[in-house]
């Protein structure tokens, strides 16, 4: 897999979050959610492979509960 960096906007779209604060909640409360990468003074990104693996782990967790 590539080391692609997703923008905050891309991650919010992928996770169906509407606001920045909704993205900060899993960062602070979920130990398995990967932290952002500082790209510039005001620019952050997220590693695509980490976001996709986090999403996949959430799907597996839902299947176990159901």
C-alpha positions, 0 to 999 in steps of 0.5 A, spaced: 500 500 500 502 507 498 503 512 504 498 516 501 496 522 506 489 524 506 487 531 508 482 532 514 476 534 509 477 527 505 477 523 512 471 527 514 468 525 507 470 518 508 467 517 515 461 521 514 463 527 519 460 534 518 464 538 523 472 538 525 469 537 532 466 530 530 473 528 527 476 530 534 472 526 538 475 519 536 482 522 536 481 523 543 477 518 546 478 512 541 485 509 542 485 505 536 484 511 532 490 514 529 493 521 530 493 526 525 500 528 521 502 535 521 504 537 514 505 544 515 503 550 520 496 549 519 495 543 515 494 536 518 493 529 514 492 522 516 495 516 513 490 513 508 492 506 510 491 507 518 484 510 516 482 504 512 484 499 517 481 503 523 474 503 519 475 495 517 476 494 525 470 498 526 466 493 521 469 487 525 467 489 531 460 491 529 459 483 526 461 480 533 456 484 537 450 483 532 
